[in-house]
Amino acid sequence: MLSFPEHGKMNYDDYKKDQLSKLRISRFFPSGVDFFQIVPALLLVIVGIFFIYGIGQQIGSRAYLDMWKKQILWFSMGICFWFYFSFFFDYRSLKKWSLIIYPVCIFLLLAVFLGGAKINEARRWLPLGPVRIQPSEFAKTGIIIVNAMILSSSEFKLSRLTSLAGILLINAIPFFLIVIEPDLGAAMMIVPIAGAMLFAAGIGWKWIFAVFLALSLSLPAAYPFLKEYQKERIMVFFNPGRDPVKRGWNALQSELAVGSGGIAGKGFMQGTQHTLGFLPKTVSSTDFIFSVIAEETGFAGSMLVIFLYMALIASILRVAMLSCDEFGAFLAIGIAVMIFAHSFINISMTIRLMPVKGLPLPLISYGGSFMVCILFCLGILQSVYRISALKKDGLA
């Protein structure tokens, strides 16, 4: 909070100009920039572009040769969002904007069923001119914002059943809209995000156990309602030999790619699994890019990528602890869980610890929607860090 100067030393107008000048300078002052977040995030993006370029060169076809350029374009777009929200935006205004963001996300999810592009039996993409966006990626960000707004509100009480029912409904609507696209992988991301944010808000262990028990019991009941390919993915996960040349092919070839990398890898652009087409080119730069990284850089390179994700997530949790209000802390927790869940599940499926899901590796996988969303989220986190630093100095 700004304190008014002593009478006679400075008039109000001069004081206001002085404070605004300090505020502008502090936007770019190192104390207001979280380099612990910027460094690992930037390195992950560079790793992604580096290997997308290598994959394109090895595949050789024109469409794949230009993928790294498109990735740089998406990154450039995302960095514009990051820069604006980092230094020229007050994250606290998202509280009122959440009342618009959430309905827009629901509208986009509904629009997919009306005019969405159908690819591989699913309607997940919405064509906007020359590009396609994936509303489910934006919905996850919208859910984090609206959850943070509700949980930080003084009117929300965990002890009230109506409060819990309300926030569960807020999360359930986009969850089911994404499920019926169908995109079960993206929908399941909502569960750990909402669960972690409720846990941070202080929900009792009995509620966590009850939800966990309900989910465990509902899984067998939900199995008959899954699409045929989703059922097959589950069966193939437990028995890859069931369909080794179709449903189980990607998982088996990915495991071979990771294992063949050894300690130091085969060398950049020296991998064979995707070059020879064993790991399909349609997934080698997207969902299974970690397999390529592991094959070409080995255990050492794989651990470096994992370390960068650990550093990024740790920096986000640090922002949560440094936040000057609960809203900023909840935003940081939701974003940290989203990045952790995406990276953990993506890496796990490449080594057959989890069933194959269409989830990108944050900041590395080729694709625009998720890249822009993640950089938008990181920009919001920079705003939380900057505003908290300014408030500590009495400038915000």
N, C-alpha and C positions, 0 to 999 in steps of 0.2 A: 504494500500500500504506500502511495506517495505521501510524505509528510510535508506540511506547509512550512516554508522557511520562517525564521524569526522576523518580526516586524521591523522594517527599516533597513534591512540588509539587501533585499531584492524584491522588486514588485512581482506580482503574480504572473504577468505575461512573460517577463524575462525568465522566471523560474520554470514556467511551463516549457519554453523554448529549450532551456538547458536540459531539462529532463528528457524531452523528445529527442534531442541530439544524442544524448547518452544511449537512449533506447535504440536508435538507428545504428549507432556504432556497435552496440552489443550484439546486434544480429549477426555480425561477421567476426566478432571477437572470439578468439579460441575458447574462452571459458564457456561460451554458449554453443559450442559445437562438440558433439560426442564422437570423437575419433575412434573410440573403442567399437562403435557400431559401423562407422564408415569404412574402416580398413578391411574387416572380414567380408562385408557386403560387396565391396568393390572387387576384391580378389576372387570371390565366387563368380561374379559376372564375367570377369576376365577369363577364368577357367572355362566357363560355359561357351563364350565366343571362340576361344582357342580351339576347343574340341569340336564345336559345330563346324568350324572352318575345316578342320582335319577330316571329319566325316564326309563333308561335301567333296573334298578333293579326292578322297578314296573312292567314293561312289561314282563320281565323274559326270553324272547327268546334270544338265543345265539347272534344273529346278533345285537341286541340292547344292550346287556350287554357289548359289546366291543366298543360301539360308543364313550364313553368318552376317551378310550385309543387312538382311531383314531384321536379324536379332539386334544388331547395333541400332537400327532404326527404332525398334521397340524400346530399347534401353534409353535412347535419346528422348523419346516421348515420356518415358517413365521418369527420367532424371529431371525433366522440366517440372513435373508434378512434385517430385521430391524437393527440388530447390524452392518452389513457391511455398509449399506447406512447411518446410523447415524454417524459413527465415521471414516470411511475410504473412503468416497465418497463425492465429491464436486457436489452438486445439479446443479450447473451452467453448468456442462458438459451435462446435459439432453437437453440443447438447441440443440446441434448438434445431440444427440442421438434420438431426437424426429423425425428426418427425417427417421429414421429406425423403431422406435417404432410404428408409425402410420401405415405404410404399413404392418408390421408384424401383427398388430391387425386386419386389413382388411383381410389379408390372412387367419388368423385363423377363422374369421367369415365366410368366403367363404368355408373353409375346412369343416365346420360343415355340409354343404349341400351335400358334396361329401362323407364323411366318418363318419359323426356324428351319435351318438346313438339316435334312436327315442324312446322317452319315453312319454307316455300320449299325443300323437298326436303332439309332438313338437320335433324338432331337435335342442337341446341347448348344448349338451355335446359332447366333442371330446375325444375318448378313446386314452390314451397314456400309453401303457403297462397295468399294473394292476390298474391304476387310470383313472378317467375321469375328465377333466377340462372343465370349462364353459367360453368360449372365450368372452362372453358378459361382464363378470366381469372385465377381463383384458382390454377390449375395453374402459370401462368407465375411467379407470386410464390413458390409452393412450390418450384419448380425453382431459383430464385435462392437460396433459403435452404439447400436441401440441397447445391447446388453449393458455396456458400460454406463450409458445414460440412466437406465432403470436402476441398476445396482447402486449407483452413487446418489440416487435421489433419496431425500430424507423421508419421503412417503413410502418407500419400499421397506418392508419388514419381513425378514426371513421367517419369523414366527407366525406370520399370517399365511394361511392356506391359499387365500385369494391372490396374494403377491406371488407365491410360487407357481400357482396355476397360470397366472397371467404371463410370467416370463417363459414358462414352458410352452405356452401357446404361441408366443412370439417366435420361438425357435422351431416349433413343430410345423408351422405353415410353410416356410421355405424348405424345410427338411423333406416334407412329402412332395412338394412341387419338383424338387430335384430328383427324388427317388423315381417318380413316374416319367422322367425324361427318356430313358432311365440313366441315372448316373449315381449308382450306389456309393462309389468311392468318395465323390465330392459331398454327398449327403452325410456320410458317416463322419466327415470332418467337423460337422456342427456339434456332434455329441461331445468330443473332448474339449472343444472351445467353450461351450456352455457349461460343461461340468467343472472345468478349471476355474472359470470366472465365478461360479456359484461357490466353489470351495474357498476361493480367496475372499468372498464376501462373508464367509463364516458359517456356511450351511453345516448342519450337524452330520456326524458320521452315520447316524441311523438313516438319514435321507439318502446318503450316498450308497449305503448298502442296499436300501430298498430299490433304488433305481438300477443298480448293478444286477440285483436279483431279477428284477422285472425284465431287463434287457436279455439276461441269460435265458430266461424261460421263454421269452418271445421269439428268440432266434429259430428254434425248431418249428414253431408255429408259422413263422414268416417264410420258411423255405418253400412251401408249395406255391407261394405267390410270386416267387422270383422268376425272372425271364429264363428261358432255357439255357442261354449262354452263361448266365450268372450261376446257375446250378452246376453247369459243367465246369466252370472255373473252380468252384469249391471242391468238386470231386477230383479234378485233375491236380489240385494242390496236394491232396492227401495221397494221390496215386498218379504221378506224372506219366507212368507207362500206360495209363488208360487211353490217352490220345496223344502220343508223342510227336505226331507229325502235324497236328492242328492246334488244339487248345493248349497242349502242354509244350509246344515247340519253343515259344519265346522264353519261358521260364527255364527250360533245360539248357538252351543255348546261352542264356544270360549267365547261368551258373558256370557253364564251361568257360565263358569269357573271363569271368572274375577269377576263377581258379587257375586259369592258364597264365595269368599275369605274374604269378610268383611274388617275389619280394620287391623287385625293382621294375617289373613290367617289361614289355617287348619294345618299348620306345614309341615316341610320338609318330602317329600315322603308320605304325608297323603292326597294328592289330589285324587279326585274320578273321575273327568270327563275323564281324559286320562287313568287312571288305569282300569276303567270299560269299556273302549273302546268307550265312547261317543265322545271324541275328538280323532280322529284316530291317531294311533301310527305312521303313515307315516308322519304326520305333527307336532306332539307334540314336537319334538326336533329340528325342523327346522323353518318353517314359523310361527308357533303358539307357540313357546316356551315361549313367554311373557305371554300367557294365563296360562300356568303351573306355572310360577313364581307368577303371580297375585293370583292364587287360593291358593297357598301354603304359600305365605308371605303376602297376603292381600294388602290393600292400602298402608301401610307403606313400604313394600318391593318394590312395584311398583314405588312409588315416589322416593325411593333410586336409583333404576335403571335409572329413568328419570333424576334425579339429576346428576348421573355419566355421562350420555350423554351430559347434559348441560355443565358440567365442562370440558369434553373433547373438545366439540365444541368451548367453550370460550377460551381454551388454544390454539386451532388451529388459531382462529381469532387473538389472541395475537401474535402468530408467524408472521401472515400477517402484523401486525402493526410494529413489530420489524425488519422485513426483510430489508436487506441492498439494495435490488433492486426490481424492479417491477416483475421480473420473479418469484422470491421466494414468493412474496405477492400473485400473481395470483395462484400459485400452492396451497398455503394454503387456499385461498378462495374456489377454486374448490373442494378440499378434504373436507373442512368443510361442504359445501353444499351437497356433496355426502353422508356423514355420517348422516347429519341432515335429508335429504330426506328419506333415507332408514329407519332410526329409527322412524321418524314421521309417515310414511305411514304404516310401519309394525305394530306399536302400535295402530294406528287408525283403521286398518282393524280387529284387534282382539276385538275391542269394537264396531264394526259395524259403525264407522264413515266414512269408505271408503270401496269401493269394495275389495274383496279378490284378492290379487296379489301375485305372487310367489317371494316375496322379503325377503331376510334374515335379521335378526336383527344383526347389526354389532357387531362383536367380541363375540356374545353370541350364535347365531344359529349354529347348527351343519353343517359343510361343509368346504371343503378345499379351493376352488378357492377364495371365498370372504375373508376368513380369511387371506390367504397369500397376497392378494391384499391390504387389509386394513393395515396390518403390514408393507408392502412395502411402502405404502403412509405415514404412521407414521414415518418410517425411513427417508424418504425424508424430512419430516417436521423437524425432529431432525437435519438433515444436514443444513437446512435453518437456524435454530436457532443457531447451532454451528458456521457456517461460518459468520453469522451476528455478533455474539459475538467476533469472532476472528478479523473481520474487524474493529470492534469498538476499539479493543485493538491494531490495527495496525499490525496484524499477518497474514492477508489474503487479 
